[in-house]
């Protein structure tokens, strides 16, 4: 029997590739990941809106899956919802990396603090959290981590994560049951925080989900 091809991981920054490879090596040794990096998708989505990139995104993903049955994991939160909507046309599962994290956050508590380093992430993330909460009432507060994205773009990953961790630690414990790091690029900050509030990041949960989809497990 022919082995299923490994999932396609669509990134909008090359910095995500080693992050997901490290998670694969630690949690899913032997899994095959196929990385695709297209920075211009995020750049355009930030200016024109996520929906505007749908045609380009469909073209990119159609070529990547090329008639196969491998699932796709989109690691950019800004374009995640747009990518999910393309699954019927592509004929393969398309997962957004932050959906499992959003489900976990909604199950953790009603007061959710969302941290992001770019404004364009807030709307799709908050909509996803509300969707995963369903009929459960939730209060969602957004916090922009000023200066962090500029450091990320400059290649100062440590500086970016330090700012994110500091922002998470600044969230009052009386105001939040859980903190969501809305972008995959923020995940490393979860290891740096000192807050007692649970801090959730998307890469590990998202990778596990797409590997389950690729294996046929629910």
Backbone bond lengths (Angstrom), bond angles and torsions (degrees), N, CA, C in turn:
res aa  C-N    CA-C-N  psi(-1)  N-CA   C-N-CA  omega(-1)  CA-C   N-CA-C  phi
1 X - - - 1.465 - - 1.527 108.99 -
2 X 1.332 117.53 134.34 1.454 121.78 -179.44 1.519 110.09 -72.11
3 X 1.335 116.17 133.38 1.463 120.58 -179.72 1.527 110.12 -68.73
4 X 1.315 115.38 145.19 1.458 119.65 176.19 1.527 109.30 -66.55
5 X 1.343 118.26 140.55 1.464 119.26 176.48 1.525 110.68 -68.31
6 X 1.312 115.78 152.80 1.459 119.41 179.42 1.511 111.11 -69.14
7 X 1.327 117.38 158.78 1.460 120.84 -179.13 1.519 112.20 -66.19
8 X 1.323 115.17 152.59 1.455 122.35 173.73 1.525 107.96 -92.12
9 X 1.317 117.73 126.75 1.458 122.24 176.22 1.523 107.85 -107.20
10 X 1.326 116.51 114.64 1.460 121.65 179.26 1.526 109.20 -94.90
11 X 1.326 116.39 119.61 1.462 122.84 -179.81 1.525 110.05 -115.87
12 X 1.326 115.78 155.78 1.459 119.86 171.78 1.521 111.24 -109.61
13 X 1.333 117.12 9.42 1.461 122.28 172.96 1.522 108.63 -148.86
14 X 1.333 117.99 138.49 1.465 119.84 177.63 1.523 112.66 -66.69
15 X 1.334 117.20 -16.66 1.472 120.33 179.91 1.522 112.25 -63.88
16 X 1.333 117.16 -21.22 1.466 119.89 -178.46 1.530 112.80 -75.80
17 X 1.306 117.15 -24.26 1.464 120.10 -174.50 1.529 112.18 -59.00
18 X 1.344 119.76 -52.87 1.469 118.43 179.44 1.524 113.64 -64.98
19 X 1.326 117.09 -27.62 1.463 120.44 178.51 1.531 110.27 -63.52
20 X 1.321 115.91 -47.66 1.467 119.56 -177.82 1.524 111.57 -75.34
21 X 1.314 117.30 -31.62 1.465 119.03 175.14 1.527 110.50 -64.78
22 X 1.332 116.58 -39.75 1.469 120.00 179.19 1.522 110.87 -66.08
23 X 1.334 116.86 -39.92 1.468 120.35 177.34 1.528 110.28 -64.82
24 X 1.332 117.17 -39.75 1.451 121.40 176.83 1.521 110.74 -60.28
25 X 1.336 115.76 -48.07 1.466 119.83 -177.51 1.527 111.63 -64.49
26 X 1.334 116.03 -33.95 1.463 119.99 -177.23 1.520 112.77 -81.13
27 X 1.327 116.11 -42.28 1.467 119.53 -171.48 1.526 114.73 -108.29
28 X 1.338 117.49 -22.50 1.464 120.20 -174.45 1.530 109.62 -139.17
29 X 1.329 118.47 58.48 1.464 120.48 -176.87 1.526 111.73 -57.99
30 X 1.308 114.42 135.91 1.453 119.80 -179.30 1.513 114.57 94.70
31 X 1.329 117.97 -15.12 1.462 120.76 178.88 1.533 109.64 -68.42
32 X 1.314 115.72 144.40 1.460 121.79 179.33 1.524 108.92 -103.49
33 X 1.332 116.23 124.22 1.457 121.54 178.12 1.525 108.96 -115.68
34 X 1.314 116.23 139.68 1.461 121.52 176.64 1.523 108.43 -114.71
35 X 1.319 116.78 111.46 1.464 122.04 -174.59 1.526 111.26 -91.96
36 X 1.324 114.88 139.46 1.460 122.57 176.00 1.522 106.91 -133.47
37 X 1.333 117.57 121.00 1.463 122.53 -176.04 1.522 109.52 -113.70
38 X 1.343 116.42 118.45 1.465 121.58 -178.56 1.535 108.41 -135.05
39 X 1.341 117.93 82.41 1.474 121.06 -175.55 1.523 113.96 -61.20
40 X 1.333 116.84 -30.63 1.467 118.74 -174.13 1.522 112.76 -66.46
41 X 1.314 118.47 -19.19 1.466 120.33 178.19 1.525 110.99 -64.19
42 X 1.326 116.71 -44.98 1.461 120.02 178.10 1.519 111.15 -69.41
43 X 1.326 116.69 -41.49 1.463 119.67 -179.68 1.525 110.55 -58.02
44 X 1.309 116.62 -42.85 1.464 120.21 -179.87 1.525 111.12 -71.63
45 X 1.342 117.06 -40.38 1.465 120.48 -178.95 1.518 111.56 -63.04
46 X 1.327 117.17 -34.80 1.470 120.20 179.90 1.518 111.64 -67.38
47 X 1.326 117.38 -28.12 1.463 121.76 -178.73 1.527 111.84 -91.18
48 X 1.327 115.96 -46.29 1.464 120.67 -171.90 1.529 114.29 -102.69
49 X 1.333 117.14 -11.45 1.459 121.01 -176.49 1.517 110.57 101.40
50 X 1.331 117.20 150.00 1.469 120.78 -176.71 1.518 114.24 -58.46
51 X 1.324 117.28 -37.27 1.454 119.83 -178.10 1.514 113.42 -62.81
52 X 1.326 116.96 -27.07 1.459 120.66 -177.00 1.518 112.76 -67.57
53 X 1.326 117.55 -21.12 1.464 119.86 -177.23 1.527 112.28 -91.41
54 X 1.326 117.88 1.17 1.467 120.30 -175.53 1.529 113.30 -54.64
55 X 1.340 119.78 -48.76 1.471 118.36 -179.88 1.527 113.02 -60.79
56 X 1.322 117.11 -44.37 1.465 120.50 179.48 1.519 110.97 -66.14
57 X 1.313 116.09 -38.74 1.461 120.84 179.90 1.523 110.77 -65.70
58 X 1.324 116.44 -41.43 1.459 120.47 178.08 1.525 110.45 -62.05
59 X 1.312 116.69 -42.46 1.466 120.44 -179.88 1.525 111.20 -63.50
60 X 1.325 115.77 -44.08 1.465 120.78 -179.13 1.531 110.69 -62.90
61 X 1.313 116.20 -46.96 1.462 119.93 -176.47 1.526 112.01 -71.96
62 X 1.326 117.30 -36.78 1.461 120.20 178.75 1.528 110.16 -60.79
63 X 1.307 116.53 -41.06 1.464 119.86 178.17 1.523 111.15 -68.10
64 X 1.355 116.16 -36.24 1.462 120.23 -177.44 1.528 111.84 -68.27
65 X 1.326 117.29 -41.09 1.467 119.51 -178.57 1.523 111.38 -84.06
66 X 1.328 116.66 -25.49 1.478 124.57 173.36 1.523 113.86 38.65
67 X 1.325 115.79 52.23 1.452 120.36 174.91 1.509 115.44 81.61
68 X 1.339 117.55 -2.08 1.450 120.56 179.07 1.514 112.01 -83.11
69 X 1.322 115.26 -176.33 1.455 120.23 -177.78 1.524 112.70 -112.45
70 X 1.333 117.33 12.60 1.465 120.02 -179.19 1.522 110.68 -68.99
71 X 1.327 117.83 137.17 1.458 120.24 176.29 1.531 110.95 -73.77
72 X 1.314 114.91 164.35 1.466 121.97 -179.73 1.528 109.04 -119.18
73 X 1.325 116.23 136.40 1.462 121.71 172.32 1.519 107.62 -115.93
74 X 1.326 116.84 120.20 1.462 121.97 178.73 1.522 107.75 -98.39
75 X 1.331 116.33 116.62 1.462 120.40 -172.15 1.523 113.55 -92.00
76 X 1.325 117.46 0.14 1.461 121.63 177.43 1.526 109.24 -97.07
77 X 1.331 116.83 118.29 1.464 120.61 -176.25 1.526 112.29 -67.20
78 X 1.314 117.36 -30.84 1.462 120.76 -177.16 1.521 111.88 -63.07
79 X 1.329 117.51 -39.97 1.466 120.47 -176.18 1.530 112.58 -104.56
80 X 1.331 117.07 7.79 1.455 120.47 -176.29 1.512 114.36 -59.84
81 X 1.330 117.12 -45.83 1.460 119.59 -178.31 1.523 111.32 -65.79
82 X 1.323 116.19 -39.69 1.458 120.12 176.89 1.522 110.36 -60.76
83 X 1.319 116.53 -42.59 1.465 120.54 179.91 1.520 111.29 -64.12
84 X 1.330 117.12 -43.91 1.465 120.18 178.93 1.525 111.42 -56.15
85 X 1.316 116.67 -38.40 1.465 120.64 -176.33 1.526 112.75 -68.21
86 X 1.319 116.64 -14.73 1.460 120.65 -177.77 1.525 112.83 -89.83
87 X 1.327 117.79 -4.84 1.462 121.09 -176.67 1.531 113.43 -54.51
88 X 1.343 120.08 -44.11 1.477 118.96 -179.73 1.524 112.77 -60.65
89 X 1.327 116.97 -37.89 1.468 119.58 -179.74 1.523 111.44 -72.54
90 X 1.319 116.80 -33.13 1.457 120.58 -179.22 1.525 112.15 -79.86
91 X 1.335 116.26 -29.40 1.448 120.21 179.78 1.517 114.15 78.82
92 X 1.321 117.14 15.85 1.468 121.63 177.44 1.529 107.80 -136.34
93 X 1.338 117.91 157.73 1.461 119.40 175.86 1.527 111.05 -63.47
94 X 1.321 116.31 134.35 1.463 122.11 174.94 1.522 107.30 -122.55
95 X 1.319 116.23 116.12 1.459 121.75 -176.63 1.523 110.03 -110.69
96 X 1.311 115.96 139.83 1.467 119.96 171.05 1.516 107.74 -93.32
97 X 1.311 115.95 137.39 1.460 121.24 -170.09 1.523 112.89 -62.31
98 X 1.340 116.86 -26.01 1.458 119.29 -173.48 1.526 114.69 -92.46
99 X 1.327 118.82 -2.80 1.468 118.84 -178.32 1.535 112.42 -65.35
100 X 1.335 120.45 -47.45 1.472 118.65 177.63 1.525 112.33 -60.31
101 X 1.331 117.40 -36.26 1.460 120.69 177.60 1.529 110.60 -65.35
102 X 1.324 116.89 -41.51 1.460 120.46 179.33 1.519 111.30 -63.80
103 X 1.322 116.02 -39.61 1.469 119.78 177.96 1.520 110.23 -63.69
104 X 1.325 117.09 -41.63 1.461 120.59 179.02 1.522 111.18 -66.28
105 X 1.324 116.99 -39.21 1.464 120.68 179.52 1.523 111.12 -64.87
106 X 1.332 116.52 -44.87 1.462 120.21 -179.18 1.519 111.50 -64.38
107 X 1.331 116.25 -28.96 1.464 120.19 178.92 1.527 111.97 -81.12
108 X 1.323 117.04 -17.37 1.466 121.07 -175.97 1.518 112.60 -81.63
109 X 1.322 116.75 -40.91 1.456 118.91 -178.16 1.511 112.11 -175.39
110 X 1.337 115.78 168.16 1.462 120.74 -174.69 1.516 112.81 -85.32
111 X 1.334 117.28 -20.41 1.470 120.34 -177.82 1.528 108.27 -103.54
112 X 1.329 115.31 109.06 1.459 121.28 -173.53 1.527 109.68 -115.78
113 X 1.316 116.52 124.95 1.460 121.88 174.14 1.526 108.03 -100.72
114 X 1.328 115.94 125.41 1.467 121.34 -178.98 1.520 109.02 -107.81
115 X 1.318 116.76 120.81 1.453 121.94 175.79 1.520 109.50 -105.69
116 X 1.333 116.62 135.07 1.464 121.63 176.12 1.515 108.53 -145.54
117 X 1.331 114.76 159.75 1.464 119.15 179.56 1.523 112.13 -106.30
118 X 1.342 117.28 -7.81 1.464 121.42 173.02 1.525 108.64 -132.04
119 X 1.328 115.42 140.19 1.464 121.27 -176.33 1.527 112.58 -59.96
120 X 1.342 117.10 -34.56 1.467 120.42 -174.07 1.519 112.68 -64.12
121 X 1.331 117.44 -14.43 1.459 120.60 -178.87 1.516 112.88 -79.73
122 X 1.327 117.47 -25.79 1.461 119.99 -170.72 1.527 113.35 -63.11
123 X 1.331 118.11 -50.03 1.465 119.72 -175.25 1.529 112.20 -59.39
124 X 1.338 119.54 -52.29 1.474 117.99 179.84 1.518 113.48 -64.21
125 X 1.333 117.73 -33.53 1.465 120.15 -179.83 1.520 111.16 -70.04
126 X 1.315 116.99 -45.07 1.467 120.05 -179.88 1.526 111.43 -66.20
127 X 1.327 116.71 -37.66 1.461 120.06 176.32 1.528 110.97 -63.69
128 X 1.328 116.22 -39.74 1.459 120.68 179.26 1.521 110.99 -66.32
129 X 1.318 117.42 -42.33 1.462 120.95 178.78 1.526 110.86 -61.61
130 X 1.329 116.47 -43.40 1.464 120.01 178.56 1.526 110.72 -64.30
131 X 1.325 116.22 -38.68 1.465 120.34 178.23 1.527 111.22 -63.22
132 X 1.337 116.41 -45.02 1.457 120.25 -178.97 1.523 111.81 -70.12
133 X 1.327 117.43 -28.67 1.470 120.84 178.49 1.524 111.05 -70.61
134 X 1.333 116.53 -29.19 1.460 119.83 179.97 1.513 111.48 64.30
135 X 1.327 116.35 -125.07 1.462 120.45 -178.21 1.527 112.63 -85.15
136 X 1.321 116.57 -5.64 1.463 119.08 178.05 1.525 109.42 -73.31
137 X 1.331 118.69 128.69 1.468 119.52 179.05 1.519 111.07 -70.96
138 X 1.328 116.23 133.01 1.460 120.62 177.59 1.526 109.51 -132.35
139 X 1.316 115.27 149.92 1.455 122.55 173.53 1.520 107.15 -113.77
140 X 1.331 116.49 121.57 1.458 121.39 -175.20 1.525 109.11 -116.99
141 X 1.314 115.75 123.46 1.462 121.12 177.24 1.528 109.49 -116.53
142 X 1.332 115.90 134.09 1.456 121.29 -177.62 1.523 110.80 -101.53
143 X 1.336 115.70 140.39 1.462 122.04 179.48 1.527 108.50 -133.56
144 X 1.332 116.90 114.71 1.462 121.07 176.64 1.528 108.76 -84.42
145 X 1.327 116.24 128.14 1.464 121.44 179.33 1.526 107.23 -88.71
146 X 1.319 116.07 95.08 1.461 121.34 -174.42 1.527 111.38 -62.34
147 X 1.327 114.58 134.22 1.456 120.72 175.48 1.506 115.47 84.04
148 X 1.329 118.05 -13.14 1.461 120.18 -175.26 1.523 112.24 -70.88
149 X 1.335 117.01 -41.42 1.459 119.18 -178.44 1.526 111.41 -65.06
150 X 1.328 116.41 -37.73 1.458 119.82 178.43 1.532 110.77 -61.38
151 X 1.308 116.33 -38.76 1.467 119.50 177.52 1.525 110.76 -67.73
152 X 1.319 116.33 -39.74 1.462 120.18 178.66 1.527 109.88 -61.49
153 X 1.319 116.95 -46.72 1.462 121.00 -179.34 1.528 111.86 -63.50
154 X 1.334 115.91 -30.39 1.466 120.60 -179.94 1.527 112.22 -81.86
155 X 1.329 116.73 -2.70 1.459 120.35 -179.72 1.512 114.11 88.39
156 X 1.329 116.99 6.05 1.464 121.00 179.10 1.526 108.68 -89.69
157 X 1.312 115.49 75.12 1.468 120.25 -175.93 1.525 110.63 -65.03
158 X 1.343 116.93 -41.83 1.458 119.96 -179.46 1.525 111.02 -62.16
159 X 1.332 116.13 -41.34 1.463 119.29 178.54 1.511 112.38 -65.95
160 X 1.324 115.58 -39.24 1.461 120.61 176.96 1.523 110.80 -60.35
161 X 1.327 116.79 -48.56 1.463 120.82 -177.43 1.516 111.68 -67.18
162 X 1.331 117.25 -33.69 1.460 120.38 178.49 1.525 110.81 -64.27
163 X 1.321 116.74 -41.18 1.465 120.11 178.29 1.522 110.93 -66.62
164 X 1.325 117.09 -40.45 1.464 120.51 179.24 1.525 110.28 -64.19
165 X 1.333 116.70 -44.85 1.466 120.25 179.61 1.519 111.22 -61.66
166 X 1.331 116.23 -41.37 1.464 119.97 178.81 1.523 110.94 -63.70
167 X 1.328 116.71 -38.84 1.465 120.11 178.46 1.522 111.23 -66.24
168 X 1.328 116.78 -38.70 1.467 120.09 177.48 1.523 110.46 -65.12
169 X 1.324 116.36 -42.36 1.469 119.53 -179.93 1.523 111.92 -67.30
170 X 1.345 116.70 -21.70 1.468 120.45 -179.63 1.531 112.73 -82.37
171 X 1.328 118.07 -9.73 1.474 120.46 177.88 1.527 108.49 -71.91
172 X 1.338 118.18 120.33 1.471 119.92 -179.08 1.527 112.00 -60.43
173 X 1.313 116.44 134.80 1.466 120.21 -179.12 1.525 111.82 -62.78
174 X 1.325 116.31 -25.18 1.465 119.48 179.54 1.523 111.99 -76.34
175 X 1.330 117.53 -11.15 1.462 120.78 -173.74 1.523 114.24 -103.69
176 X 1.329 118.96 -11.81 1.459 119.57 -173.36 1.525 111.71 -144.74
177 X 1.316 115.55 140.64 1.466 121.99 173.30 1.519 111.08 -91.48
178 X 1.332 116.17 -23.35 1.455 121.12 -177.89 1.526 108.29 -157.14
179 X 1.327 115.48 147.86 1.460 122.30 176.80 1.519 108.25 -114.18
180 X 1.316 116.22 131.15 1.461 122.58 179.31 1.525 108.80 -108.78
181 X 1.319 116.04 125.02 1.466 121.56 172.13 1.519 106.36 -90.51
182 X 1.325 115.86 103.60 1.457 120.83 -163.62 1.528 114.77 -69.43
183 X 1.330 118.30 -23.50 1.463 120.61 -176.79 1.529 110.56 -112.84
184 X 1.323 115.22 146.58 1.461 119.74 179.10 1.517 111.47 -60.08
185 X 1.334 116.71 -31.01 1.465 120.87 -178.66 1.523 112.78 -66.34
186 X 1.322 117.63 -13.83 1.466 122.26 -177.22 1.524 112.89 -92.92
187 X 1.312 117.78 -5.01 1.460 121.48 -168.17 1.520 113.91 -57.10
188 X 1.323 117.38 -39.39 1.456 120.25 -177.35 1.511 114.17 -61.53
189 X 1.331 117.16 -19.98 1.466 120.55 -179.98 1.522 111.45 -67.78
190 X 1.331 117.09 -23.05 1.466 119.87 -179.70 1.520 111.82 -61.60
191 X 1.335 116.83 -25.56 1.464 120.61 179.01 1.517 112.73 -84.57
192 X 1.329 116.94 -7.02 1.467 121.24 -175.23 1.518 113.49 -106.30
193 X 1.322 117.44 -14.43 1.464 120.37 -172.92 1.526 111.04 -73.46
194 X 1.331 114.93 156.79 1.462 121.50 175.10 1.524 111.57 -115.62
195 X 1.327 117.18 -7.18 1.458 121.03 -179.21 1.526 111.22 -60.48
196 X 1.326 115.39 151.28 1.463 120.31 175.78 1.525 111.88 -87.50
197 X 1.330 116.74 -6.87 1.462 120.58 176.82 1.523 108.67 -73.00
198 X 1.326 118.89 134.43 1.470 119.74 176.09 1.531 111.21 -58.10
199 X 1.311 116.70 134.16 1.466 122.55 179.93 1.530 108.50 -116.98
200 X 1.333 116.15 121.68 1.460 121.26 -176.78 1.524 111.11 -109.61
201 X 1.328 115.93 137.04 1.454 122.83 174.77 1.524 108.66 -122.82
202 X 1.329 116.25 160.49 1.463 119.47 -169.66 1.525 116.98 -93.62
203 X 1.336 121.95 -29.56 1.469 119.45 -168.66 1.521 116.06 -58.42
204 X 1.324 118.55 -49.36 1.468 120.01 -176.07 1.526 111.47 -63.57
205 X 1.325 116.70 -43.72 1.469 120.41 -179.72 1.519 111.22 -67.57
206 X 1.343 115.88 -40.51 1.462 119.47 179.97 1.513 112.51 -66.77
207 X 1.324 116.88 -41.34 1.457 120.22 179.61 1.526 110.64 -64.09
208 X 1.322 117.01 -43.40 1.462 120.18 178.46 1.527 110.56 -60.06
209 X 1.332 116.49 -38.83 1.467 120.17 -178.41 1.521 111.99 -66.76
210 X 1.339 117.68 -42.43 1.468 119.07 -177.01 1.528 110.25 -73.05
211 X 1.321 118.09 -30.63 1.461 119.84 176.48 1.529 110.47 -69.90
212 X 1.337 117.44 -35.69 1.466 119.93 174.65 1.527 110.10 -64.29
213 X 1.336 115.93 -41.44 1.471 119.94 179.43 1.524 110.51 -63.51
214 X 1.323 116.43 -37.87 1.449 120.13 179.68 1.504 114.00 -69.97
215 X 1.340 115.95 -27.61 1.452 119.52 -179.42 1.520 112.79 -87.55
216 X 1.342 115.14 -9.04 1.455 119.77 -178.22 1.507 113.29 90.85
217 X 1.370 117.21 0.44 1.461 120.16 178.03 1.517 109.15 -79.38
218 X 1.319 116.52 152.15 1.464 120.45 178.89 1.503 109.83 -87.02
